[in-house]
Amino acid sequence: MPKYTLEFSKGKLTTRAGSSDFEKFLEKAVRVLKLQKALAKKMTGGVLQLMLVTDANIKKYNREYRGMNKPTDVISLSYFDEPHFPDGGRENLIGEIVISVDTAKKQAKEHGKTVLEEMQFLFVHGVLHVFGYDHEIPEERKFMFDLQDKIIGNKSWRPMIEKAYDELR
């Protein structure tokens, strides 16, 4: 099986979260996604970067990559289907996931989850985006959220994310 590795950074943030808190979800995501035949053919291994940042930092990413001048919970940058990788020689880099710990703390309180559980959910959501899944069209959203449920191992997130998505529309 192709190997996927996680590069983890949290800068100067004071959080107990470490790379091992996310690696098990990356491994499970790869196992679940390998069952998707069209995707499995393209899954050859690689490196996924995860950065935990503040709201101020993610606001900069959000402005640069999405044109939105406000913080968000997670941003995924996918290079999975790119023929040439963006970082000058890191041909094994498949994507970057940036999670705001500040926003994760707020959302964890709203969702009745721990901060780590919230960040793990956001990580899984980001991994699915890196591998090309999206939730803009209802059919795609159902499929992506079904995959999230399989990777996380339960459906406790489903009502919260569907409600949040409906509120955005």
ROSE-4610 file (N, C-alpha, C; in Angstrom, 1 decimal, always signed):
// ROSE-4610
residu = [M/M/M/P/P/P/K/K/K/Y/Y/Y/T/T/T/L/L/L/E/E/E/F/F/F/S/S/S/K/K/K/G/G/G/K/K/K/L/L/L/T/T/T/T/T/T/R/R/R/A/A/A/G/G/G/S/S/S/S/S/S/D/D/D/F/F/F/E/E/E/K/K/K/F/F/F/L/L/L/E/E/E/K/K/K/A/A/A/V/V/V/R/R/R/V/V/V/L/L/L/K/K/K/L/L/L/Q/Q/Q/K/K/K/A/A/A/L/L/L/A/A/A/K/K/K/K/K/K/M/M/M/T/T/T/G/G/G/G/G/G/V/V/V/L/L/L/Q/Q/Q/L/L/L/M/M/M/L/L/L/V/V/V/T/T/T/D/D/D/A/A/A/N/N/N/I/I/I/K/K/K/K/K/K/Y/Y/Y/N/N/N/R/R/R/E/E/E/Y/Y/Y/R/R/R/G/G/G/M/M/M/N/N/N/K/K/K/P/P/P/T/T/T/D/D/D/V/V/V/I/I/I/S/S/S/L/L/L/S/S/S/Y/Y/Y/F/F/F/D/D/D/E/E/E/P/P/P/H/H/H/F/F/F/P/P/P/D/D/D/G/G/G/G/G/G/R/R/R/E/E/E/N/N/N/L/L/L/I/I/I/G/G/G/E/E/E/I/I/I/V/V/V/I/I/I/S/S/S/V/V/V/D/D/D/T/T/T/A/A/A/K/K/K/K/K/K/Q/Q/Q/A/A/A/K/K/K/E/E/E/H/H/H/G/G/G/K/K/K/T/T/T/V/V/V/L/L/L/E/E/E/E/E/E/M/M/M/Q/Q/Q/F/F/F/L/L/L/F/F/F/V/V/V/H/H/H/G/G/G/V/V/V/L/L/L/H/H/H/V/V/V/F/F/F/G/G/G/Y/Y/Y/D/D/D/H/H/H/E/E/E/I/I/I/P/P/P/E/E/E/E/E/E/R/R/R/K/K/K/F/F/F/M/M/M/F/F/F/D/D/D/L/L/L/Q/Q/Q/D/D/D/K/K/K/I/I/I/I/I/I/G/G/G/N/N/N/K/K/K/S/S/S/W/W/W/R/R/R/P/P/P/M/M/M/I/I/I/E/E/E/K/K/K/A/A/A/Y/Y/Y/D/D/D/E/E/E/L/L/L/R/R/R]
num = [1/1/1/2/2/2/3/3/3/4/4/4/5/5/5/6/6/6/7/7/7/8/8/8/9/9/9/10/10/10/11/11/11/12/12/12/13/13/13/14/14/14/15/15/15/16/16/16/17/17/17/18/18/18/19/19/19/20/20/20/21/21/21/22/22/22/23/23/23/24/24/24/25/25/25/26/26/26/27/27/27/28/28/28/29/29/29/30/30/30/31/31/31/32/32/32/33/33/33/34/34/34/35/35/35/36/36/36/37/37/37/38/38/38/39/39/39/40/40/40/41/41/41/42/42/42/43/43/43/44/44/44/45/45/45/46/46/46/47/47/47/48/48/48/49/49/49/50/50/50/51/51/51/52/52/52/53/53/53/54/54/54/55/55/55/56/56/56/57/57/57/58/58/58/59/59/59/60/60/60/61/61/61/62/62/62/63/63/63/64/64/64/65/65/65/66/66/66/67/67/67/68/68/68/69/69/69/70/70/70/71/71/71/72/72/72/73/73/73/74/74/74/75/75/75/76/76/76/77/77/77/78/78/78/79/79/79/80/80/80/81/81/81/82/82/82/83/83/83/84/84/84/85/85/85/86/86/86/87/87/87/88/88/88/89/89/89/90/90/90/91/91/91/92/92/92/93/93/93/94/94/94/95/95/95/96/96/96/97/97/97/98/98/98/99/99/99/100/100/100/101/101/101/102/102/102/103/103/103/104/104/104/105/105/105/106/106/106/107/107/107/108/108/108/109/109/109/110/110/110/111/111/111/112/112/112/113/113/113/114/114/114/115/115/115/116/116/116/117/117/117/118/118/118/119/119/119/120/120/120/121/121/121/122/122/122/123/123/123/124/124/124/125/125/125/126/126/126/127/127/127/128/128/128/129/129/129/130/130/130/131/131/131/132/132/132/133/133/133/134/134/134/135/135/135/136/136/136/137/137/137/138/138/138/139/139/139/140/140/140/141/141/141/142/142/142/143/143/143/144/144/144/145/145/145/146/146/146/147/147/147/148/148/148/149/149/149/150/150/150/151/151/151/152/152/152/153/153/153/154/154/154/155/155/155/156/156/156/157/157/157/158/158/158/159/159/159/160/160/160/161/161/161/162/162/162/163/163/163/164/164/164/165/165/165/166/166/166/167/167/167/168/168/168/169/169/169]
x = [+0.9/+0.0/+0.9/+0.6/+1.4/+1.3/+2.5/+2.6/+2.3/+1.5/+1.2/+1.7/+2.4/+2.9/+2.4/+2.5/+1.9/+3.1/+3.2/+4.1/+3.3/+3.6/+2.8/+3.6/+2.9/+3.5/+2.4/+2.8/+1.9/+2.5/+3.7/+4.4/+4.5/+4.2/+4.3/+2.9/+2.0/+0.7/+0.8/+0.1/+0.1/-1.2/-1.0/-2.0/-1.4/-2.1/-1.6/-1.6/-2.3/-2.4/-1.1/-0.8/+0.4/+0.1/+1.1/+0.9/+0.2/+0.5/-0.2/-1.7/-2.2/-3.6/-4.3/-3.6/-4.1/-3.7/-2.6/-2.1/-3.0/-3.7/-4.6/-5.8/-6.2/-7.3/-6.8/-5.6/-5.0/-5.0/-4.5/-4.4/-5.8/-6.8/-8.1/-8.7/-8.5/-9.0/-8.4/-7.1/-6.5/-7.2/-7.4/-8.1/-9.5/-10.2/-11.6/-11.6/-10.7/-10.6/-10.1/-9.3/-8.8/-10.0/-11.1/-12.2/-13.0/-12.6/-13.2/-12.3/-12.8/-12.0/-11.3/-12.0/-11.4/-10.3/-10.5/-9.5/-8.3/-8.6/-7.5/-6.4/-6.8/-5.8/-4.8/-5.2/-4.4/-3.6/-3.9/-3.4/-2.0/-0.9/+0.4/+1.3/+0.7/+1.5/+1.8/+2.4/+2.8/+2.8/+3.0/+3.1/+2.0/+1.4/+0.3/+0.8/+0.8/+1.2/+0.0/+0.1/-1.0/-0.4/-1.0/-0.5/-1.7/-1.4/-2.3/-1.9/-2.9/-2.6/-3.6/-3.4/-4.4/-5.4/-6.5/-7.4/-6.7/-5.8/-5.1/-4.3/-3.7/-3.0/-3.9/-4.9/-5.8/-6.6/-6.8/-7.4/-6.6/-5.3/-4.3/-4.5/-4.5/-4.6/-6.0/-7.0/-8.4/-8.4/-7.8/-7.8/-7.0/-5.8/-5.0/-5.6/-6.1/-6.6/-8.0/-8.8/-10.3/-10.9/-10.1/-10.6/-11.5/-11.5/-12.4/-11.6/-11.8/-11.0/-11.6/-11.6/-12.1/-11.5/-11.5/-11.0/-12.0/-11.5/-12.4/-11.8/-12.5/-12.0/-10.9/-11.0/-10.0/-9.9/-8.7/-8.4/-7.6/-8.0/-7.3/-6.8/-5.5/-4.9/-4.5/-5.0/-4.8/-3.9/-2.8/-1.9/-2.0/-3.0/-3.2/-3.3/-4.0/-4.1/-3.2/-2.3/-1.4/-0.3/+0.0/+1.1/+2.5/+2.5/+3.8/+3.4/+4.2/+4.0/+4.5/+3.8/+4.1/+5.4/+6.0/+7.0/+8.4/+8.6/+9.9/+10.7/+10.1/+10.8/+10.2/+9.2/+8.5/+7.4/+7.9/+6.9/+6.0/+6.3/+5.5/+4.5/+4.4/+3.5/+2.1/+1.1/-0.2/-1.2/-0.8/-1.7/-1.3/-2.0/-1.8/-3.1/-3.2/-4.4/-4.0/-4.7/-4.5/-5.7/-5.6/-6.7/-6.5/-7.5/-7.5/-7.8/-6.9/-7.2/-8.2/-8.1/-9.0/-10.5/-10.7/-12.0/-12.4/-11.5/-11.8/-12.3/-11.7/-12.1/-13.5/-13.9/-15.2/-16.2/-15.9/-16.8/-17.0/-15.9/-16.0/-17.0/-16.9/-17.9/-19.3/-19.5/-20.9/-21.4/-20.4/-20.8/-20.8/-20.3/-20.3/-19.2/-18.1/-17.0/-15.7/-14.7/-13.4/-12.8/-11.8/-11.1/-10.3/-9.8/-9.1/-10.1/-11.2/-12.2/-12.6/-12.8/-13.1/-12.0/-10.8/-9.7/-9.5/-9.8/-9.7/-10.8/-12.0/-13.1/-12.6/-12.1/-11.7/-10.6/-9.7/-8.6/-9.2/-10.1/-10.7/-11.4/-12.2/-12.8/-11.8/-10.7/-9.6/-9.0/-8.8/-8.2/-9.1/-10.4/-11.3/-11.2/-11.1/-10.9/-9.6/-8.5/-7.2/-7.4/-8.2/-8.3/-9.5/-10.0/-10.8/-12.3/-12.7/-14.1/-14.6/-15.9/-16.4/-17.9/-18.5/-19.8/-20.7/-20.4/-21.2/-22.5/-22.5/-23.7/-24.3/-25.6/-26.2/-25.7/-25.6/-25.2/-23.8/-22.9/-21.5/-21.4/-22.2/-22.1/-22.5/-23.6/-24.0/-22.9/-22.3/-21.2/-20.0/-19.6/-18.5/-18.8/-20.0/-20.3/-20.4/-20.8/-20.9/-19.4/-18.5/-17.1/-16.6/-16.9/-16.5/-17.0/-18.2/-18.8/-18.0/-17.7/-16.9/-15.5/-14.9/-13.5/-13.5/-14.5/-14.5/-15.0/-15.9/-16.4/-17.7/-18.4/-19.7/-20.4/-21.6/-22.4/-22.7/-22.0/-22.3/-22.1/-21.3/-21.0/-22.1/-22.8/-23.6/-24.6/-25.4/-26.4/-25.8/-24.7/-24.0/-23.5/-22.9/-22.3/-23.4/-24.5/-25.5/-26.3/-26.4/-27.1/-26.2/-24.9/-24.0/-24.0/-24.0/-24.0/-25.3/-26.4/-27.7/-27.8/-27.1/-27.1/-26.3/-25.3/-24.5/-25.2/-26.2/-26.8/-27.9]
y = [-1.2/+0.0/+1.2/+2.2/+3.5/+4.1/+4.7/+5.4/+6.8/+7.3/+8.7/+9.1/+10.2/+10.7/+12.1/+12.5/+13.7/+14.6/+15.8/+16.8/+17.7/+17.9/+18.6/+19.8/+20.9/+22.1/+22.9/+23.4/+24.3/+25.6/+25.8/+27.0/+27.2/+28.4/+28.7/+28.5/+27.9/+27.7/+26.7/+27.0/+26.2/+25.3/+24.1/+23.1/+21.8/+20.9/+19.6/+18.7/+19.1/+18.3/+18.0/+16.8/+16.4/+15.6/+15.3/+14.6/+13.3/+12.6/+11.3/+11.4/+12.6/+12.8/+12.8/+13.0/+13.2/+12.0/+11.4/+10.3/+9.2/+8.8/+7.7/+8.0/+9.3/+9.6/+9.7/+10.1/+10.0/+8.6/+7.7/+6.2/+5.7/+6.0/+5.5/+6.1/+7.4/+8.1/+7.4/+7.1/+6.4/+5.0/+4.3/+3.0/+3.1/+4.1/+4.3/+4.8/+5.7/+6.3/+5.3/+4.4/+3.3/+2.5/+2.5/+1.7/+2.4/+3.6/+4.4/+4.0/+3.2/+2.6/+3.7/+4.7/+5.7/+6.5/+6.7/+7.4/+6.5/+5.3/+4.3/+4.3/+4.4/+4.3/+5.4/+6.6/+7.8/+7.9/+7.0/+7.2/+6.4/+7.2/+6.6/+7.0/+7.6/+8.0/+9.5/+10.0/+11.3/+11.9/+13.2/+14.0/+14.9/+15.0/+16.0/+16.9/+18.2/+19.1/+19.6/+19.6/+20.1/+21.2/+22.3/+23.5/+23.9/+24.0/+24.6/+26.0/+26.9/+28.4/+29.1/+30.4/+31.3/+31.8/+32.5/+33.1/+34.2/+34.9/+36.0/+35.4/+34.2/+33.6/+33.0/+32.3/+31.7/+32.8/+33.9/+35.0/+35.4/+35.4/+35.7/+34.7/+33.4/+32.4/+32.5/+32.8/+32.9/+34.0/+35.1/+36.3/+36.0/+35.3/+35.0/+34.0/+32.9/+31.8/+31.8/+32.4/+32.4/+33.8/+34.8/+36.2/+36.6/+36.0/+36.3/+36.8/+38.1/+38.7/+38.5/+37.2/+36.8/+35.4/+35.1/+33.8/+32.7/+31.5/+30.4/+29.2/+28.1/+27.0/+26.2/+25.9/+25.0/+25.4/+25.4/+25.6/+24.5/+23.9/+22.8/+23.3/+23.0/+23.3/+22.0/+21.6/+20.3/+20.4/+19.5/+19.4/+17.9/+17.2/+15.8/+15.5/+16.3/+16.1/+16.9/+17.7/+18.6/+17.8/+18.1/+17.4/+17.9/+19.2/+19.7/+20.3/+20.0/+20.4/+21.8/+22.5/+24.0/+24.3/+23.4/+23.9/+23.6/+23.6/+23.5/+22.2/+21.1/+19.8/+18.9/+19.3/+18.5/+17.7/+16.8/+16.1/+15.2/+14.9/+14.0/+14.8/+16.1/+16.9/+16.9/+16.3/+16.2/+17.3/+17.9/+19.0/+19.6/+20.7/+21.4/+21.6/+21.4/+21.7/+22.6/+23.7/+24.8/+24.8/+24.6/+24.7/+25.8/+26.6/+27.6/+27.0/+27.0/+26.5/+27.4/+28.7/+29.6/+29.3/+29.1/+28.8/+27.4/+26.5/+25.1/+25.2/+26.0/+26.1/+26.6/+27.6/+28.2/+27.1/+26.5/+25.5/+24.3/+23.9/+22.7/+23.0/+24.2/+24.6/+24.5/+25.1/+25.1/+23.6/+22.8/+21.4/+20.4/+20.8/+19.9/+18.9/+19.3/+18.4/+18.9/+18.1/+18.6/+19.4/+20.2/+20.9/+19.9/+18.9/+17.9/+17.2/+16.8/+16.2/+17.1/+18.4/+19.4/+19.5/+19.6/+19.7/+18.4/+17.2/+16.0/+15.9/+16.4/+16.5/+17.4/+18.6/+19.5/+19.0/+18.2/+17.5/+16.5/+15.7/+14.7/+15.5/+16.5/+17.3/+17.9/+18.4/+18.9/+17.8/+16.6/+15.5/+15.2/+15.1/+14.8/+15.9/+17.1/+18.2/+18.0/+17.6/+17.4/+16.3/+15.3/+14.2/+14.4/+15.7/+16.1/+16.1/+15.8/+15.8/+17.2/+17.5/+18.8/+18.7/+19.8/+19.7/+20.8/+21.4/+22.5/+22.0/+20.8/+20.3/+19.2/+19.2/+18.3/+16.8/+16.3/+14.9/+14.7/+15.7/+15.6/+15.7/+16.6/+16.9/+15.6/+14.9/+13.7/+12.6/+12.5/+11.5/+11.9/+13.1/+13.6/+13.4/+13.7/+13.6/+12.1/+11.3/+9.8/+9.3/+9.8/+9.4/+9.9/+11.1/+11.7/+10.8/+10.4/+9.5/+8.2/+7.6/+6.3/+6.5/+7.6/+7.9/+8.2/+9.0/+9.4/+8.2/+7.4/+6.2/+6.4/+7.5/+7.7/+8.9/+9.0/+10.1/+11.3/+11.4/+12.4/+13.8/+14.0/+15.3/+15.7/+14.7/+14.9/+16.0/+16.0/+17.1/+18.4/+18.5/+19.8/+20.4/+19.6/+20.1/+20.4/+19.6/+19.9/+21.2/+21.4/+22.6/+23.8/+23.7/+24.8/+25.1/+24.1/+24.3/+25.0/+24.5/+25.1/+26.6/+27.0/+28.3/+29.2/+28.7/+29.5/+29.8/+29.0/+29.2/+30.2]
z = [+0.0/+0.0/+0.0/-0.8/-0.9/+0.5/+0.9/+2.2/+2.1/+3.1/+3.2/+4.6/+4.6/+5.9/+6.2/+7.4/+7.9/+8.4/+7.9/+8.5/+9.3/+10.6/+11.5/+12.1/+12.1/+12.8/+13.5/+14.6/+15.4/+15.9/+15.4/+15.7/+17.2/+17.7/+19.1/+19.8/+19.2/+19.8/+21.0/+22.0/+23.2/+23.1/+22.5/+22.4/+22.7/+23.3/+23.6/+22.3/+21.3/+20.1/+19.5/+19.0/+18.4/+17.1/+16.4/+15.1/+15.3/+16.3/+16.5/+16.7/+17.1/+17.2/+15.9/+14.8/+13.5/+12.5/+12.8/+11.9/+11.8/+12.9/+12.8/+11.9/+11.8/+10.9/+9.5/+9.3/+7.9/+7.4/+8.3/+7.9/+7.6/+8.4/+8.2/+6.9/+6.7/+5.5/+4.3/+4.3/+3.1/+2.9/+4.0/+3.8/+3.2/+3.7/+3.2/+1.8/+1.5/+0.1/-0.9/-0.5/-1.4/-1.9/-1.2/-1.7/-2.8/-3.1/-4.2/-5.4/-6.3/-7.4/-8.3/-8.7/-9.5/-8.8/-7.5/-6.7/-6.4/-6.1/-5.7/-6.7/-8.0/-9.1/-9.0/-8.5/-8.4/-7.1/-6.1/-4.8/-4.7/-4.9/-4.9/-3.8/-2.7/-1.6/-1.6/-0.5/-0.5/+0.9/+0.9/+2.2/+2.3/+3.4/+3.7/+4.8/+4.6/+5.7/+6.5/+7.8/+8.7/+9.5/+9.5/+10.3/+11.2/+12.5/+13.4/+13.6/+13.4/+13.5/+14.3/+14.4/+15.1/+14.1/+14.6/+13.7/+12.8/+13.4/+12.6/+11.5/+11.7/+10.6/+9.5/+10.0/+9.0/+8.2/+8.8/+8.1/+6.9/+7.0/+5.9/+4.8/+5.2/+4.2/+3.5/+4.2/+3.7/+2.7/+3.0/+2.1/+0.8/+1.0/-0.1/-1.1/-0.5/-1.3/-1.7/-0.8/-1.1/-1.3/-1.1/-1.3/-0.2/+1.0/+2.1/+3.2/+3.7/+4.7/+6.1/+6.4/+7.8/+8.1/+9.4/+9.8/+9.4/+9.3/+9.0/+9.8/+9.8/+10.6/+10.0/+8.7/+8.0/+6.5/+6.1/+4.6/+4.1/+3.0/+2.4/+1.0/+0.8/-0.5/-1.1/-2.2/-2.8/-4.0/-4.0/-5.1/-5.6/-5.2/-5.4/-6.9/-7.7/-9.1/-10.0/-9.3/-10.0/-10.7/-12.0/-12.6/-12.1/-11.7/-11.2/-9.8/-8.8/-7.5/-7.2/-6.4/-6.2/-5.4/-4.7/-3.8/-4.3/-5.6/-6.1/-5.8/-6.1/-5.9/-4.9/-4.2/-3.3/-4.0/-4.9/-5.8/-5.0/-3.7/-3.0/-2.1/-2.2/-1.4/-2.1/-1.4/-2.0/-1.5/-0.4/+0.0/+1.4/+1.7/+3.0/+3.6/+4.9/+5.7/+6.8/+6.8/+7.8/+8.7/+10.0/+11.0/+12.0/+12.2/+13.2/+14.6/+15.5/+16.8/+17.5/+17.3/+17.9/+17.5/+16.2/+15.7/+16.2/+16.2/+16.7/+18.1/+18.9/+20.4/+20.5/+19.7/+19.7/+19.2/+18.1/+17.6/+18.5/+19.1/+20.0/+21.2/+21.7/+22.7/+22.2/+21.0/+20.4/+20.1/+19.7/+19.3/+20.5/+21.6/+22.8/+22.6/+22.0/+21.7/+22.4/+22.5/+23.0/+21.8/+22.1/+21.1/+20.2/+20.7/+19.9/+19.0/+19.5/+18.6/+17.4/+17.8/+16.7/+15.7/+16.1/+15.2/+14.4/+15.0/+14.2/+13.1/+13.5/+12.5/+11.3/+11.7/+10.7/+9.8/+10.4/+9.7/+8.7/+9.1/+8.2/+7.0/+7.4/+6.3/+5.3/+5.9/+5.0/+4.1/+4.7/+3.9/+2.7/+3.0/+1.9/+0.8/+1.2/+0.1/-0.6/+0.1/-0.6/-1.7/-1.4/-2.3/-3.3/-3.4/-4.4/-4.1/-2.9/-2.6/-2.2/-2.5/-2.2/-1.7/-1.3/-0.7/-1.2/-2.4/-2.9/-3.5/-4.2/-4.8/-3.8/-3.6/-2.6/-2.7/-3.9/-4.1/-3.6/-4.0/-3.6/-2.1/-1.5/-0.1/+0.7/+0.2/+0.9/+0.8/-0.3/-0.5/+0.4/+0.4/+1.2/+2.7/+3.1/+4.5/+4.9/+4.0/+4.3/+4.5/+3.7/+3.9/+5.2/+5.6/+6.9/+8.0/+7.9/+9.0/+9.1/+7.9/+7.9/+8.5/+8.2/+8.7/+10.2/+10.6/+12.0/+12.9/+12.3/+13.0/+13.6/+13.4/+13.9/+13.2/+13.4/+12.7/+13.7/+14.8/+15.7/+15.2/+14.1/+13.5/+12.5/+11.9/+10.8/+11.0/+12.1/+12.3/+12.4/+13.0/+13.2/+11.9/+11.1/+9.9/+8.8/+8.8/+7.9/+8.3/+9.6/+10.1/+9.8/+10.0/+9.7/+8.2/+7.4/+6.0/+5.5/+6.0/+5.7/+6.1/+7.2/+7.7/+6.8/+6.1/+5.2/+3.9/+3.6/+2.3/+2.4]
